[in-house]
Each structure stands twice: as structure tokens, then as C-alpha cells.
Amino acid sequence: MRISSRALRGRPPVVLLAVLAAVLTLPSIPAEARAGGGAPVARSGEPGPAGGGSVTSLPLTGGRLPAGRTAQRFDLLGVGWDGPARALAGGTVRVRTRDAATGVWTGWHELETDGEDGPDGPDAGADATRAAVGRAPRGATAPLWTGPSDGVAVEVTPGPAGPPPGLRVELVDPGEGVRSAGPRSTAAGPVDGERADGERADGGRRTAHHQAPRPEIVTRAGWGADESIREPDFQYTGPVRAVFVHHTATTTEYACSDAPRLVRAIYQYHVQSNGWRDIGYNFLVDRCGTVYEGRAGGTDLPVHGAHTLGFNTDTAGVAAIGTFVTDLPPADLLTGVARIAAWKLGLTEQDAAGSTRLVSGSDGSLYPAGTGAVFRAVSGHRDAFNTECPGDALYPKLPELRAEAARLQGR
């Protein structure tokens, strides 16, 4: 994912907001279906015993929302619209938020609008969801982790095509998570990569080469996923032959105990704001090296993700939680990424230090649809798409990450 935000210091605002004499307090937000505009709308899945969280939409009138307090507290936000991602190409989106504990407003941050086609997300048709359940993919900025907040201001300056319809700011409250019996899993799901229908993910062969130990993985139940909001079925691809490394472009400075909240917020944004069937990444890794299960369907199975436009087929996406453009990735995080990459590739006998040929599924990638390209078995997102991801500080670490993954595979 490309970097989602950057502080804009010393830069005059694109659109001047009127100075408010008093803090605006928004009315209570009704729980109802998405509206075309006008009223705040709250969307949430069936709340779990410990609280499943919610996503609240606030319509942007004239492309802006004056600074004011909200009735809904949130930890992550983004701006969405009806229509394709390219509808806001050439435009800018700026936000500032109010800290719920101190009442202090942040400076302005610019959100990544993703231009023509988002760098991560579903390939055409591969992740299409039913409009009948309100999950048709929509345009949206990359998300911004704000931490506990209770106020927001938004300025949207449209591109040459003008403002897209249905502009709204999406406020995500990750809740306390759905309570589960056990937070972690140390054993594989279906035995040796066998699917529920009995078909083996590796084409019927028991893997014998390039195997690595399975790392401890925090399951979806462990990080409190509300399973009622995602699509109930699973999609599978061919055997995984490459792992693409990403960063989530969210905050880098977080307590590892807060990582489940970050994962839940990203999940809710991907599903309820972007309209995807599930979270896009197959795995996420926090700064302490803890690995989290991403998209549902089986950690040892080739679940079709939505992480690298054009190359979601026969690959897995692993996201480092944070923004690693200038911030160096912690050593524990790199170790966690190497461990999950080594194990996942080993399930299909793929050498973590090797290379593989993949075929592009989208003209939006660096390679036209149908074009073959050779990738390292452990590649960075920018190898397949014109993006900063996984950041200028993380991308140069990939050679040593590959070497560690290969070592874990016994090379």
C-alpha cells in the first residue's frame, strides 16, 4: 500500500474554511442503511459479545466538513466516494482530527487518493461482491490511523473531472473485538494444506523441500474479527509461488498490545468502506514480530487476497504494520515477516531465495494484463506497481529478509 498520509507543515490550505465561533456538535448518528447523502450513517456488523466496532459515514457537502466534534469516536478514517478509484485522480484530500483525550487538533494530513487504480485491492472480477448486499467495490483513499479521536475536518479538492458523487468521510471504530476462546493458533488448520472439499492446495504432493517451521499466528478470532461483516465464502488461487511485502501506511509508533485494534480497523475499512469481501492482506506483522492471520479461508491454504493489483493470483500478501518510508523497520518485525514468508512458500516447495514467473491480471500494474514477469519469491509491492510501498526504509531490507527466510527453509 502506498503511504496513506503525510503531515503538511507550512503549506497553505487548498480550501479555506470559515472560522467557527463554537465547536460544532453533530447529532446522534442513526443506525440505518447507507444513504446517498445528507445524513450521517452508521454501519456495523452484528456486534460480538465484546463489541464488533462500526464504520460511520459523514457526507461531505461541497467537498468539505468543517472542524467539529463527532458523536462517534473513531481510531481510523478515510474518504470514500461512489464510482471507480480514478474518479478523484489529480485531486487532493486533507484531514485533521481531534484527540479524544486532550482535545488537541492535529495538523493537516494529506490522504493518498490512489489515482487511476489502487495499488492494492481486487483484480477485476476476482473480488467482485454482490451489490445486493452493499459491497460493490468503491473508490476510497488509503486509511489513516488516528488513535482515539472525537473530531474531524476534511477538505477535498477535486481533479480535472470534478468531484465524484457520494463523497464522504468514513470513521472507523474498531471496537473491543469479538470475544473468543483462544487468541493464538500453533497448529495448522486442515491437515497438510487440504481444502475443505478434499482437494489438496499443492496439487496432491506432500511438500518435502524448502520447508520452514510454522510461526505462531494470531488467528482472526484472536484479534477479534467480526466475521459477520465479510463475505461468507472463500476464494482460492493456485499454489502460492511468491510473497509480496507491504506496509500498511498507518502509524509506526504503537504499543504492540494495540496491534489487534489496528488490524480490526484495517479490516473494517477494507470491507465496509472499500466494499471488498474481506481484509486484503493474507497476513500482517506488528513491530514486535507477531504474525496475524489476515484474509479468512485457512492460513495454510492459497487464499486469494486483494493486496497487489494484477498479481493477487498465486501469491500471498504480508503487510508490515506501520509506515516505513523514513522510519526503519524494527528487527523483530523483519524476523516475523521472514518467518511467515518462509513457511508459506515452503508449503508449495518454493525456495524463498529463488524466483518465479507470474502473469499480470491488470493493466493497472507495471505490466499489461496477460504479460508474464519474473519476480523474486519474496518481492516488494513496488516490484509490481508504481508505489512507494513497502517504503524506502523497508524495501532495502528485502535481501536480508530473503536470506533469513531461506535459512529458515534449511538452505
Disulfide bonds with the S-S distance in Angstrom:
Cys256-Cys288 2.03
